[in-house]
Amino acid sequence: MQNIFDIDEWKIIETNFDPKKQLAAESIFSIGNGAFGQRANFEESYTGESLQGSYVGGIYYPDKTRVGWWKNGYPEYFAKVLNSCNWIGIDIEVDSEKLDLATIQVKHFYRELDMRNGTLIRKFTCELKNGKIIQIKSTRFCSMNDDEIGAISYSIKPINFSGNVTFIPYLDFNVRNSDSNYNEFFWKEVNKKSSTSESFISAVTKKSDFNVVVAFNYTISKDGEHLNVNSTKLENKLYVANKFEVLIEQGSEYILEKYVTVISSLNHEKDLESIAVNKAIQSKKNTFHKLLNNHIKSWHSIWDNADVKIEGDLKSQQAIRFNIFQLYQTYTGNNAKLNIGPKGFTGEKYGGATYWDTEAFCLPFFLKTSPKKVAKQLLIYRYNHLKKAILNAEKLGFHSGAALYPMVTMNGDECHNEWEITFEEIHRNGAIAYAIFNYIRHTNDKDYLLKYGRKVLIAIARFWVQRVNWSNKKNKYVILGVTGPNEYENNVNNNWYTNYIARWCILYALKTDNELGKNHGSLISKEEESKWQDISENMYLPKINNSNIFLQNDGFLDKEFVKAEQLSNNDRPINQNWSWDKILRSVFIKQADVLQGLYFFEEHFDIQTIKENIEFYEPYTVHESSLSACIHSILYSLVKEEEQAYKMFLQTVRLDLDDYNKEVDEGLHITSMPGSWLSIVEGFAGLRIRNNKLFLNPTLPNKWKSYSFNIIFNDQIVNFDIRNDKILIYNKGGNSIDLSINGRDIQILENNKIKIEC
């Protein structure tokens, strides 16, 4: 796969300007801070192809989804993550000619995403139509120290002339979503003010009435010396700006610093305008340099825990840091109202904020790289939506406290507009229950289980109990009309993964209630318990006769078995080249389905069974879901197929950087990015946590000299450094830990290092 951008261990670098790559670059070089984020659009005007995108966490528009064949329970709206205020805007005119990289000659161009420090830097030299040559450098960041602040340093240096330059820093709410109907606007102006010092716009979303106030302040300097300028106030609908002219001298550098605050009614009940303006004023007083230093310190603190170091493979080193960087830009755990959107702050596709990806992929990453409060926040987010999940199930005819969590949500309401996703892809309930199980085995947080988790587990189990039905033909309980993780098969009967995780959910809810019930009373009646036991003992789990192969679903063997390698380049990806009808009738698998279940529940199966199922299904898997390759990588590591594990790892870790699925221009695959980290830690390193004990069964990819990472276990940091001839382990905490390495039991004392010879 050809590299789209240069390879560097801490940076993403672009060394020439190619308008054809601009949409992809806007996604790749995106920045954010968990509260708001920005695609890598240019500050100055750009008339070439671009997706202007600025997004504020939790702010959405409830677009209509009613259809002619209305059915009970169909979502009332499809949530759109809204493009918000263009806060980076700085129009530049050089002797009345507008700076626009689409219309001028770009001589030198450099763009850098510095992941270590969390900054986006761009430098270029260009010649305007009037023959004047200028150098531009911009540096911007979304503060990780204060998640309501963004700042830009924008410099201009005339190379072959002296003359007049007009600066126009502005805020603009005249934005559209890429998928908007008839170019509709989603923002209504409430108030605005432009002055010679600070300016702001207050706007609310149509229908949902979210209030967002964006304010800015600025300074201008020459060669480090402050300039006093006379500015003109500009105001239009949903637009404020300051316009001023500077006589620039050849060879001197002029720097505009723009300080921006983004304030939302999601986090403030009143006085949003004054909060925004005062914070912008204070940001200016603090100076760009100080704000940047505090921001960098915050990033360094994250990297101290979350970094993965790879020696000998620069492409993998760059990519794993890119994925970690984007995850922490998207979610910090600071706000209980926010979750992890599939595109984060990098694009608009998929609309809603929360999918099952959060529980299945993101939570395990944050469990091991952040204080437990971060993962707990994700679980409490679901607990806070329990009443709506019960109501969602009631709309479909369920009762007695059964809960069906939404496939897509912003606030607990189901807001996905595709029938097969909304009503059939019910395995999402299982991922939420599994996340609770995963959290408990990592933290042993029984207080969470008592206050929150048990109620969620029981409500989910009640859904499964009502969703099954008895088959006289099979003499088993079955689950009909579902879609599994493999979305290239819709409305199938007895999807193995769905049936298996439903059975497990029922058993885990029973176990949890029995354990907690001894001291706190049971929440399940004896009649319920008997019914649940019967279902769990008699669940139908399809299997190919006389084999270890679990059957994807009842009809899977009726298909024509053609291997993915027989597809032509003109066919791939099939979701962009085939009709939906053709895909549904084909044998091709979008993502791991049976294998997803084997990944979750590997302890339930022997290695040979897992290996045989991989060998059976992988040839028919096209990996057109970003969630697929990592599951294969982890399982290949488990069965010691190291070359295949590494191949799948490369596909997941560089999915966006190399644009495997030819869709990075729409935004990054944020919620699949933890898969690359899991492929290293759970795959190559073989790290597991069972019964409050660490297990390690490591391998070293042939191309690597070593790799190292931290995990948080029992509230303390443990570092693993895996090399060809030894394993170094450093227990940085104040308590000893129990560890098993390749079957050998070891205890590592507090604040102690050990070396294991290989």
PyMOL commands that set and color helices and strands:
alter all, ss='L'
color gray80, all
select helices_A, chain A and resi 19-28+181-183+272-286+288-306+314-330+357-369+372-383+386-395+419-424+428-443+446-467+496-520+526-537+556-558+564-566+574-577+580-585+594-600+602-604+607-620+628-638+642-653+664-666+670-672+674-684
alter helices_A, ss='H'
color red, helices_A
select strands_A, chain A and resi 11-14+31-32+36-38+54-64+77-83+90-94+97-98+105-114+119-127+133-142+149-158+163-172+187-194+198-205+211-222+225-226+232-236+239-248+254-264+308-311+469-471+476-478+688-690+693-696+706-713+716-723+726-731+737-741+744-748+752-757
alter strands_A, ss='S'
color yellow, strands_A
deselect
rebuild
show_as cartoon
